[in-house]
Amino acid sequence: MTDNRIVHFEIPADEPGKLQEFYSGLFGWTFQKIPVPGLEFWRCAGPDGPGIDVAVMQRQNATQPWMNYVGVANVDAAIEKAVALGGQVALPKMPIPGGRSLAVIADPQGNMFGLLEQPHG
């Protein structure tokens, strides 16, 4: 069961490889390039223990903001609840490596956030 905390965030970049070098130098984060079709994506899982996963990814549009993802037990159930409360689906559920899935929601005032299905256990 998840506790619905922010578990991951993404930093958009025009040149992800260069930007991950900046954060690596600044904070000592270690990144690994992840194969994502059509997208340059660098992930930093961080050390074992408390913390939030981070990724530097290819910017998709000029105004793309940092994206925070909330860990949920079930993306479908979280989407249904968000819509019932007045949110809108900005990016429908999609599978990601590891058998999980994600989606992006716009809250009733237009703020975007992601839902990231967490492993059961």
N, C-alpha and C positions, 0 to 999 in steps of 0.2 A: 504494500500500500504506500502511496506517495503522500507527502505532506504539502503539496501545492506551493513549493518554493520556486524561485527563479533558479533554474539549473543550467542554463546555457545562454550565451548571448553572441551575436554576430556583429562584426565590424565591417561595413562595406568599404571597398577600396578600388581605386582605378588600377593599381598595381599591387595585388595582394602579396606577391612574393617580397616586394620591398617593404610593405607596411608590416608584415610579420617580423621582418628583421628589426624594425624600430621597436616593437613591443618586446621582442626577445632581448634586445640590448637594454631597454629601459627597466624591465621587470624580471629578466632572467627566465622568461617563459620559453619553453621548448615546443616548437611547432612541427607538425608532420603534414606533408601534402597528401590530401585524401582524393582518390579518384572519384570525381563527380562529373558525369557526362555534361559537356558544354559549360562547365563552371570551374574556375580556379578556386580551390577551397583548401585552406590551411587550418588544421585543428590543433588546439593546445588543451590536452586533457588535464594538465596540472599535476601536482604531486598527489600522492595518496592522502586522503584526509579531507577536511572541510574545504570548500571552495566551489567556484562556478566554472564550468567548462566555457572556453571561448573559441571562436573561429574568426579568421579573417577570410572574407570571400569576395569574389568579383562583384563589383557594383552593378546592379541591374538597371538603375536609372539615377539621374542626377540628384534627386532629392531623397534617395533611400536612407532612412535613419538606422541607427543601431537598433537591433531587434533583440528583445528579451523573450526567453521561452520559459513558461511555467510548466513544471513537471506535473503530469496528470496520470492517473491509473488507466484511463480509457479515453482516447481522443474523441471517439464518436459521442460518448456520453457528455463530455465537456462541451463539444460543439452544440449539441442539442440544448444544454442548459444555457450557454451563452446567448444563443438565438432567442430562447424563451425570455431571457432577461433584457432583450433589446439590442444585442450585439448582431453583427453581420459577419458572414464568412468572407474573408478577403482572399484567402488561399485555401482551397478545399484540402481535405485529408490526402496526404501522399505518403507512400512508404519511404523509409530511409534504411540504410544498412543496419543490420543487427535485428531485423524483424520488427522494428518499431515503426511509428508513424508520427507525422506532425501536421499541423494546420496553423493558419494565421487568422486571427479574429480582429475586427475593428469594434471597439467598445461603442456605446451609444453616443459618445462625443467624438468619435473618429480616431481615437488612439489605437495603434496597432500593437499586438503582442502575439507571441506564438504559444501553441500548446505542443508539448513534447511528451509522448507516451514513454513512461519510465518502465524499466524492467520490473517484473513482479518479484517480490521476495522480501 
